Amino acid sequence: MIAHHGLSERRATGLLEIDRSAMRYVSKRPSDGPERALLKELAAERRRFGYRRLREMARRRGVVMNLKKVYRLYKEERLTVRRRGGRKRAIGTRAPLAKAAGPNAIWVLDFVSDTLESGRRFRVFNVEDQFTRRGLGVEIDTSLPGRRIVRVLDRLVAAWGKPAMIVSDNGTELTCNAMLKWTTEQSIAWHYIAQGKPMQNGYMESFNGKLRDECLNEHVFSSLAEARRVIEAWRVDYNEVWPHSSLAYRTPEEFAAAWSASQEAGTSDAPFASACHRARDRQGQAPRGARKCASLTVPARDGEPDVRPGRKNGSAGAEQKNDVAEEKENRFNL
C-alpha cells in the first residue's frame, strides 16, 4: 500500500488498524539451516520414518528440537512419507541385463498354464539356461507356491550348479518372502523385468512358445501324471534332439559339450559367435554380407601383369565401348 499508493507509514497503518511497531519488527529467531539439513539427511536414510522418529534420530545425534518445530520443518521441506499403493513388488537388480557369457551365467524362468481333459487347470514352471538354451527342468502341478519353487530351484542347483543371476517377471511366487530369503542365502542376483514387457525375457518366451506349440497344443492330458510324463519327454527331446538355429542347428547338449571342450583346450570362443554363418556354410550358401571376390587369372596368380586382349587397363567391356565410339565418329565424318 505504501509503495503502490504512495501513502505514509502512519496513514497506511491507520487504515489497516495495525501497530507501527509490527511494520518494523525483525525476527530474532536463529537460522534453521542446520536443522533442516539434518532432517533431510535423516529422511533420505530412513525413507519410511515420520517426523516423530526423525526427531528421535536427531536427538541421538545431539540435536534437540521441539516437536512442533520438527513438524514445521518436516512440512516445509515436504518430507511427508508417501502412502504406498498396490502390492509389494521386489526390485531386484537395477543394472541393465547383460548377455550370458557361459553356462550357469543366467537362468531364465517363467510359468505356463494349460488345462486337463476334465477342465482343471495346471501350471508348468520352466527353467532354461540362457547361454546353452538347455531346458534345466520343469515342475507341473495345479498349485506352485513360492516355497515349492524354492525346493525346485534347490534341486536344480544341486544337479546343474548355482547360477550367477536369475531373470524372471514380478509374479507373486517369485517375489514372496521365501524366494527373497533363498536368493539372499544363495548369494544369487535376481533381475526382475519391467512390468508388462515380457520380451525383456525373450529367451524364456521363446522356450514357452515352443513348449506350447509342439507339446501342449498337440496333446490332451487326462491326468497330471500323463502331463508330467509327456512334458518331461518333450524337454529331453528339446535338449538332445531339437536343432537350434541360434546354435548352428546343434542341440543344446551338443553345444554345451563343444563349448566345454573348447574351454578345456583353451581355444577362442569365436566359433560360437557366428552360428548362423556356419549354418549357411554347411548348407553350401554364402553368408549374408560376404564379399564376392573375383577369381584370379593365371597371369595374376603367377605374379605377371594381367593384360587381356581388347581391354584397356584390364577393365571389362572396354573393347565394346571403343567400338561404339569409333562407329559414332565414322558416322558423323561421313
Residue pairs with C-beta under 8 A, 6 or more apart in sequence:
1 7
1 12
1 15
1 16
2 8
2 9
2 12
7 15
9 20
9 23
10 20
13 19
13 20
13 22
13 23
32 69
32 73
34 63
35 58
35 63
35 65
35 69
35 73
36 73
36 76
36 77
38 58
38 61
38 63
39 54
39 58
39 70
39 73
39 74
39 77
39 79
40 77
40 79
42 49
42 54
42 57
42 58
43 49
43 54
43 77
43 79
46 53
46 54
46 57
47 81
48 81
49 57
49 81
50 81
51 67
51 70
51 71
51 74
51 79
52 67
52 70
54 70
54 74
54 79
55 65
55 67
55 70
58 64
58 65
58 70
59 65
74 80
87 172
88 175
89 170
89 175
89 192
89 195
90 170
90 174
90 175
90 180
90 190
90 192
91 192
92 189
92 190
92 191
92 192
93 165
93 189
93 190
93 191
93 192
97 106
97 167
97 191
97 200
99 130
100 106
100 129
100 130
100 131
101 131
102 131
102 259
103 129
103 131
103 132
103 134
103 161
103 256
103 259
104 129
104 131
104 160
104 161
104 162
104 163
104 164
105 130
105 131
105 163
105 164
105 165
106 129
106 130
106 131
106 163
106 164
106 165
106 166
106 167
107 127
107 128
107 129
107 130
107 136
107 163
107 165
107 166
107 167
108 127
108 128
108 130
108 166
108 167
108 168
108 201
108 203
108 204
108 207
109 125
109 126
109 127
109 128
109 166
109 167
109 168
109 174
109 204
110 125
110 126
110 168
110 169
110 201
110 204
110 205
110 208
111 123
111 124
111 125
111 126
111 144
111 171
111 173
112 123
112 124
112 126
112 208
112 211
112 212
112 216
113 121
113 122
113 123
113 124
114 121
114 122
114 124
114 212
114 216
114 221
114 227
115 121
115 122
116 122
116 221
116 222
116 223
116 224
116 227
117 220
117 221
117 222
118 222
120 142
121 142
122 140
122 141
122 142
122 224
122 227
123 140
123 141
123 142
123 143
123 144
124 138
124 139
124 140
124 211
124 216
124 231
125 138
125 139
125 140
125 144
125 149
125 152
126 135
126 137
126 138
126 204
126 207
126 208
126 211
127 135
127 136
127 137
127 138
127 152
127 153
127 156
128 134
128 135
128 136
128 203
128 204
128 207
129 136
129 160
129 163
129 252
130 167
130 203
132 252
132 255
132 256
132 259
133 203
133 207
133 244
133 246
133 247
133 252
133 255
134 239
134 252
134 253
134 256
135 207
135 235
135 238
135 239
135 252
136 156
136 159
136 160
137 152
137 155
137 156
137 159
137 235
138 231
138 232
138 235
139 148
139 149
139 152
140 224
140 227
140 228
140 231
141 148
141 224
142 224
144 173
145 173
145 176
146 172
146 173
146 174
146 176
146 177
146 178
146 179
147 178
149 173
149 174
149 179
150 178
150 179
150 182
153 182
154 182
157 163
157 186
162 186
162 188
163 188
164 188
164 189
165 188
165 189
165 190
165 191
166 183
166 188
166 189
166 190
166 191
167 190
167 191
167 193
167 201
167 204
168 174
168 190
168 191
168 192
168 193
168 201
168 204
169 192
169 193
169 195
169 198
169 201
170 192
170 193
170 195
173 179
174 192
175 192
183 189
183 190
193 200
193 201
194 200
198 205
199 205
210 238
210 242
211 231
211 234
214 234
215 230
215 231
215 234
216 231
219 230
221 227
221 230
238 252
239 251
239 252
239 253
240 251
240 253
241 251
242 251
242 252
243 249
243 250
243 251
244 250
244 251
244 252
244 255
245 275
245 276
245 279
246 275
246 276
247 254
247 255
247 275
248 255
248 275
248 276
248 278
248 279
248 282
249 279
249 282
250 258
255 272
258 272
259 269
259 272
262 268
262 269
262 271
262 272
263 269
271 278
274 287
276 287
277 287
280 286
280 287
280 288
281 287
286 292
297 306
297 308
299 305
299 306
299 307
300 306
306 314
307 314
308 314
310 318
310 319
311 317
311 318
311 319
312 318
312 319
312 322
